[in-house]
């Protein structure tokens, strides 16, 4: 078994692929490393496959299109104990991989290159990526997933084969790069960065990347991978604010800093509770779906709460809210009947009706989402 597999995705890279393979071969030879070069070809039509084979690389044909699909196919076929992956456009120097391999030999699970620490050649990275996209997305990644990585989207990175299998990567597009870092962080893997350089790619044609589109895809993916920050925490905050202020308004008007709050404010409080509850429910549904699809590992907190968040408990809570809503509705009708079904004190009856409406709508949401959550969990399997 070779110690190291150097893996490159390829889609019509005949102009630069030979340079990348030559540098990778030079690194293996100069350091006396038993290794291989594996090309994940995504259906090239420019002869890239033949060039790679002629230079001693092993080509893995990956019919499914996508950056992630090409890399996953190549890494899955690689035989090395360690893998180092990088783009085949000659923007990364495959002759300078020693820091990556040294970290892997020390037991690091994922070794990320840091282009900002190693140096970026003029014209190698668009200004919007260098000063906006990468810093913002990397900062968000560090915040959401508590990872030390400062260059979240560097394409040159190394990992052990065991770590790759544990990550169980599923995405096929550009999100593959983000998924790798996020899962490594969520699984508690050992992650380190090493300085690396980025050169202007050697292709005559435009790159496959589209900065704004791909930046949005990475941002969307990170948010979807963090249902707690996307749904749960904002939902809890909104619901608690609505409950706190609305509970005070249920007894009568309030005056805060000279401003009189009454039924209009109470109506918005009801809306906040409703929206907040929906966001909390979305958090649980999103978490169940991502676990089912293998995108997120089941966290310890999730496993502890799962016995409480069951279909039966959801049905009891939903029915309880429905009964509360019906009880308040009955109370409102009784008050109306005492007035001969005529005119009423709007301030009093409106508060009861709002409480009834909120309880009824929340009860139905809890009932329906409990069935949906139970359905999602039917498909969860232990790997």
C-alpha positions as CSV (number, residue, x, y, z in Angstrom):
1,X,0.0,0.0,0.0
2,X,1.5,3.4,-1.0
3,X,1.8,6.0,1.8
4,X,0.5,8.9,-0.1
5,X,-2.1,9.4,-2.9
6,X,-2.0,12.8,-4.6
7,X,-5.5,13.4,-6.0
8,X,-6.6,15.9,-8.6
9,X,-10.0,16.5,-10.2
10,X,-10.0,17.1,-13.9
11,X,-12.3,18.5,-16.5
12,X,-10.6,19.5,-19.7
13,X,-7.3,20.4,-18.1
14,X,-4.9,19.2,-20.9
15,X,-3.0,22.5,-20.8
16,X,-2.0,22.4,-17.1
17,X,-2.5,18.8,-16.0
18,X,0.9,17.6,-17.2
19,X,2.6,20.3,-15.2
20,X,0.8,19.3,-12.0
21,X,1.6,15.6,-12.5
22,X,5.2,16.4,-13.2
23,X,5.5,18.5,-9.9
24,X,3.7,15.8,-7.9
25,X,6.0,13.1,-9.3
26,X,9.0,15.3,-8.5
27,X,7.8,15.6,-4.9
28,X,7.4,11.9,-4.4
29,X,10.8,11.2,-6.0
30,X,12.8,13.9,-4.1
31,X,11.4,12.8,-0.7
32,X,11.6,9.1,-1.3
33,X,7.9,8.6,-0.8
34,X,6.0,5.6,-2.0
35,X,3.0,7.2,-3.6
36,X,0.6,7.4,-6.5
37,X,-1.1,10.2,-8.5
38,X,-4.8,9.7,-9.1
39,X,-6.8,11.8,-11.5
40,X,-10.6,12.0,-11.0
41,X,-11.7,12.7,-14.6
42,X,-15.2,14.2,-15.0
43,X,-15.6,13.5,-18.7
44,X,-12.8,15.5,-20.3
45,X,-13.0,15.8,-24.1
46,X,-9.5,17.3,-24.7
47,X,-7.4,14.2,-24.2
48,X,-6.6,14.9,-20.5
49,X,-7.0,11.2,-19.7
50,X,-4.4,10.0,-22.2
51,X,-1.9,12.7,-21.1
52,X,-2.3,11.6,-17.5
53,X,-1.8,7.9,-18.2
54,X,1.2,8.6,-20.4
55,X,2.8,10.5,-17.4
56,X,2.2,7.5,-15.0
57,X,-0.9,8.8,-13.3
58,X,-3.9,6.5,-12.6
59,X,-7.1,7.9,-14.1
60,X,-10.5,7.2,-12.5
61,X,-13.4,8.0,-14.7
62,X,-16.2,9.7,-12.8
63,X,-19.3,10.0,-15.0
64,X,-21.3,12.1,-12.4
65,X,-20.4,15.7,-13.0
66,X,-19.3,18.0,-10.2
67,X,-16.1,19.0,-8.4
68,X,-17.1,17.0,-5.3
69,X,-18.1,14.0,-7.4
70,X,-14.8,13.9,-9.2
71,X,-12.8,14.2,-6.0
72,X,-14.9,11.6,-4.1
73,X,-14.5,9.1,-7.0
74,X,-10.8,9.6,-7.1
75,X,-10.2,9.5,-3.3
76,X,-12.4,6.4,-3.0
77,X,-10.2,4.7,-5.6
78,X,-7.0,5.9,-4.0
79,X,-4.8,3.3,-2.2
80,X,-2.7,5.6,-0.1
81,X,-2.8,5.8,3.7
82,X,-2.9,9.6,3.2
83,X,-4.4,11.8,0.5
84,X,-3.5,15.3,-0.6
85,X,-5.9,16.9,-3.0
86,X,-5.5,20.0,-5.1
87,X,-6.8,21.5,-8.3
88,X,-5.2,20.6,-11.6
89,X,-5.0,24.1,-13.0
90,X,-1.4,24.7,-11.8
91,X,-2.5,27.2,-9.2
92,X,-1.1,25.0,-6.4
93,X,2.5,23.8,-6.3
94,X,2.5,20.0,-5.9
95,X,6.2,19.9,-5.5
96,X,5.9,21.6,-2.1
97,X,3.7,19.2,-0.2
98,X,6.1,18.3,2.7
99,X,4.3,20.4,5.4
100,X,1.0,18.6,4.6
101,X,2.6,15.1,4.8
102,X,4.5,15.9,8.0
103,X,1.3,17.0,9.7
104,X,-0.5,13.9,8.5
105,X,2.3,11.7,9.9
106,X,1.9,13.5,13.2
107,X,-1.7,12.2,13.4
108,X,-3.6,15.3,12.1
109,X,-6.8,14.2,10.5
110,X,-7.3,17.2,8.1
111,X,-4.5,19.5,7.0
112,X,-5.7,22.7,5.3
113,X,-3.5,25.0,3.2
114,X,-3.6,28.7,4.1
115,X,-3.0,30.9,1.1
116,X,-3.1,34.1,3.0
117,X,-0.3,32.9,5.2
118,X,1.8,31.4,2.4
119,X,1.3,34.1,-0.3
120,X,-1.0,34.9,-3.2
121,X,0.5,35.9,-6.5
122,X,-0.8,39.0,-8.3
123,X,-3.9,38.1,-10.3
124,X,-4.3,34.6,-8.7
125,X,-7.4,35.5,-6.7
126,X,-10.1,38.0,-7.6
127,X,-10.3,40.9,-5.2
128,X,-13.9,40.0,-4.2
129,X,-12.7,36.6,-3.2
130,X,-9.6,37.8,-1.4
131,X,-11.0,40.7,0.6
132,X,-14.7,39.9,0.8
133,X,-15.7,36.3,0.1
134,X,-13.0,34.3,1.8
135,X,-12.6,36.4,4.9
136,X,-16.4,36.5,5.5
137,X,-17.1,32.9,4.8
138,X,-14.1,31.7,6.8
139,X,-15.1,33.9,9.7
140,X,-18.6,32.6,9.6
141,X,-17.3,29.0,9.4
142,X,-15.1,29.6,12.5
143,X,-18.1,31.0,14.4
144,X,-20.7,28.4,13.4
145,X,-18.5,25.3,13.7
146,X,-15.8,26.3,16.2
147,X,-13.0,25.5,13.8
148,X,-9.6,27.3,13.7
149,X,-9.4,27.4,9.9
150,X,-8.7,30.9,8.5
151,X,-8.8,29.9,4.8
152,X,-11.9,27.8,4.7
153,X,-11.9,27.3,0.9
154,X,-8.3,26.5,0.1
155,X,-8.4,23.7,-2.5
156,X,-5.0,22.2,-1.4
157,X,-5.6,20.0,1.6
158,X,-4.6,16.6,3.0
159,X,-6.4,14.0,5.1
160,X,-6.0,10.4,6.2
161,X,-8.0,7.7,4.6
162,X,-9.6,6.8,7.9
163,X,-10.7,10.5,8.3
164,X,-12.1,10.5,4.8
165,X,-14.2,7.4,5.5
166,X,-15.4,8.8,8.9
167,X,-16.5,12.1,7.2
168,X,-18.8,10.2,4.8
169,X,-19.0,13.1,2.4
170,X,-22.2,13.3,0.3
171,X,-22.2,16.5,-1.8
172,X,-21.2,16.4,-5.4
173,X,-20.6,20.1,-6.3
174,X,-18.4,22.9,-4.9
175,X,-20.0,22.4,-1.5
176,X,-17.8,19.3,-1.1
177,X,-14.9,21.5,0.1
178,X,-17.1,23.1,2.8
179,X,-18.6,19.8,3.8
180,X,-15.2,18.4,4.5
181,X,-14.2,21.1,6.9
182,X,-17.5,21.3,8.6
183,X,-17.8,17.5,9.2
184,X,-14.2,17.3,10.4
185,X,-15.0,20.0,12.9
186,X,-18.4,18.4,14.0
187,X,-16.7,15.0,14.4
188,X,-14.0,16.5,16.7
189,X,-11.2,15.7,14.3
190,X,-7.8,17.2,14.6
191,X,-7.5,20.0,12.1
192,X,-4.4,22.1,11.3
193,X,-3.4,24.7,8.8
194,X,-0.1,25.1,7.0
195,X,1.0,28.0,4.8
196,X,0.8,27.4,1.0
197,X,1.0,29.5,-2.0
198,X,-1.5,30.3,-4.7
199,X,-0.4,31.1,-8.3
200,X,-2.3,32.4,-11.2
201,X,-3.7,29.4,-13.0
202,X,-2.1,28.4,-16.2
203,X,-5.2,27.9,-18.3
204,X,-6.0,30.0,-21.4
205,X,-9.8,29.5,-20.8
206,X,-11.9,31.0,-18.0
207,X,-12.0,29.0,-14.8
208,X,-15.0,26.8,-13.8
209,X,-15.5,28.9,-10.7
210,X,-18.1,31.7,-10.6
211,X,-17.3,33.9,-7.5
212,X,-20.7,35.3,-6.6
213,X,-22.7,32.1,-7.5
214,X,-20.2,29.8,-5.8
215,X,-19.9,32.1,-2.8
216,X,-23.6,32.0,-2.3
217,X,-23.6,28.3,-2.6
218,X,-21.0,28.0,0.2
219,X,-22.8,30.4,2.4
220,X,-26.1,28.7,1.9
221,X,-24.5,25.3,2.6
222,X,-22.9,26.5,5.9
223,X,-26.2,27.9,7.1
224,X,-28.1,24.7,6.2
225,X,-25.4,22.7,8.1
226,X,-26.1,24.8,11.2
227,X,-29.9,24.5,11.8
228,X,-29.4,25.7,15.4
229,X,-28.1,29.1,14.3
230,X,-30.3,29.3,11.2
231,X,-33.6,28.3,12.9
232,X,-33.4,27.4,16.6
233,X,-31.7,30.3,18.3
234,X,-33.5,33.1,16.3
235,X,-36.8,31.2,16.8
236,X,-36.3,30.8,20.5
237,X,-35.3,34.5,20.8
238,X,-38.3,35.7,18.9
239,X,-40.8,33.4,20.7
240,X,-39.5,34.4,24.1
241,X,-39.7,38.1,23.3
242,X,-43.2,37.6,22.1
243,X,-44.2,35.6,25.1
244,X,-42.7,38.0,27.6
245,X,-44.1,41.2,26.1
246,X,-47.4,39.5,25.1
247,X,-47.9,38.0,28.5
248,X,-47.6,41.4,30.1
249,X,-50.1,42.9,27.5
250,X,-52.6,40.2,28.2
251,X,-53.6,41.9,31.5
252,X,-54.0,45.3,29.9
253,X,-52.2,48.2,28.2
254,X,-48.6,49.0,29.0
255,X,-46.7,52.2,28.9
256,X,-42.9,51.8,28.2
257,X,-40.7,54.9,27.9
258,X,-43.8,57.1,27.4
259,X,-45.2,54.9,24.7
260,X,-48.6,53.2,25.2
261,X,-48.8,49.6,24.0
262,X,-52.1,47.9,23.6
263,X,-53.9,45.5,21.2
264,X,-51.8,46.4,18.2
265,X,-48.6,45.5,20.0
266,X,-50.2,42.3,21.4
267,X,-51.1,41.2,17.9
268,X,-47.5,41.5,16.8
269,X,-46.4,39.6,19.9
270,X,-48.7,36.8,18.9
271,X,-47.1,36.9,15.4
272,X,-43.6,36.7,17.0
273,X,-44.6,33.6,19.1
274,X,-46.0,32.0,16.0
275,X,-43.0,32.6,13.8
276,X,-40.6,31.7,16.6
277,X,-42.3,28.4,17.1
278,X,-42.2,27.6,13.4
279,X,-38.5,28.3,13.3
280,X,-37.9,26.0,16.3
281,X,-39.9,23.3,14.5
282,X,-37.9,23.8,11.3
283,X,-34.7,23.3,13.3
284,X,-35.8,19.9,14.4
285,X,-37.0,18.9,11.0
286,X,-33.8,20.1,9.3
287,X,-31.7,18.3,11.8
288,X,-33.6,15.1,11.3
289,X,-33.3,15.4,7.5
290,X,-29.6,16.1,7.5
291,X,-28.9,13.2,9.8
292,X,-31.0,11.0,7.6
293,X,-29.1,12.0,4.5
294,X,-25.7,11.6,6.2
295,X,-24.9,15.3,6.0
296,X,-24.7,15.8,9.7
297,X,-23.6,13.5,12.5
298,X,-26.0,13.0,15.4
299,X,-24.7,15.2,18.2
300,X,-24.6,14.2,21.8
301,X,-27.2,16.8,22.7
302,X,-29.5,15.6,19.9
303,X,-29.2,12.0,21.2
304,X,-30.1,13.1,24.7
305,X,-33.2,15.1,23.6
306,X,-34.4,12.5,21.0
307,X,-36.3,10.4,23.7
308,X,-38.3,13.5,24.6
309,X,-39.1,14.7,21.1
310,X,-41.2,11.7,20.0
311,X,-44.5,11.4,18.1
312,X,-46.4,10.5,21.2
313,X,-45.1,13.5,23.2
314,X,-45.7,15.8,20.2
315,X,-49.3,14.5,19.9
316,X,-49.9,15.2,23.6
317,X,-48.4,18.7,23.4
318,X,-50.4,19.5,20.2
319,X,-53.7,18.2,21.7
320,X,-53.0,20.1,24.9
321,X,-52.6,23.3,22.9
322,X,-55.7,22.6,20.9
323,X,-57.7,22.0,24.1
324,X,-56.4,25.3,25.5
325,X,-57.4,27.1,22.4
326,X,-60.9,25.6,22.5
327,X,-61.2,26.4,26.2
328,X,-60.4,30.1,25.5
329,X,-62.8,30.1,22.6
330,X,-65.5,28.7,24.9
331,X,-64.7,31.4,27.4
332,X,-65.0,34.1,24.7
333,X,-68.4,32.7,23.6
334,X,-69.6,32.6,27.1
335,X,-68.7,36.3,27.6
336,X,-70.5,37.1,24.4
337,X,-73.6,35.2,25.4
338,X,-73.7,37.1,28.7
339,X,-73.9,40.3,26.6
340,X,-76.8,38.8,24.5
341,X,-74.5,38.3,21.6
342,X,-74.3,42.0,21.2
343,X,-71.6,44.6,21.6
344,X,-68.6,43.7,23.8
345,X,-65.6,45.3,25.5
346,X,-63.1,45.0,22.6
347,X,-60.0,45.2,24.8
348,X,-61.1,42.2,26.9
349,X,-62.6,39.9,24.3
350,X,-59.7,40.6,21.8
351,X,-57.1,39.4,24.3
352,X,-59.0,36.1,24.8
353,X,-59.5,35.6,21.1
354,X,-55.8,36.2,20.3
355,X,-54.8,33.7,22.9
356,X,-57.2,31.1,21.6
357,X,-56.1,31.7,18.0
358,X,-52.4,31.3,18.9
359,X,-53.0,28.1,20.9
360,X,-55.1,26.5,18.1
361,X,-52.6,27.3,15.4
362,X,-49.6,26.2,17.5
363,X,-51.5,23.0,18.4
364,X,-52.1,22.1,14.7
365,X,-48.4,22.9,13.8
366,X,-47.1,20.7,16.6
367,X,-49.4,17.8,15.6
368,X,-48.5,17.9,11.9
369,X,-44.8,18.4,12.4
370,X,-44.7,15.6,14.9
371,X,-46.0,13.2,12.2
372,X,-43.5,14.6,9.7
373,X,-40.6,14.3,12.1
374,X,-41.6,10.7,12.9
375,X,-41.7,10.0,9.1
376,X,-38.2,11.3,8.6
377,X,-36.9,9.2,11.5
378,X,-38.3,6.1,9.9
379,X,-35.5,6.3,7.3
380,X,-32.6,6.9,9.7
381,X,-30.1,4.0,9.7
382,X,-27.1,3.2,11.7
383,X,-24.0,3.1,9.5
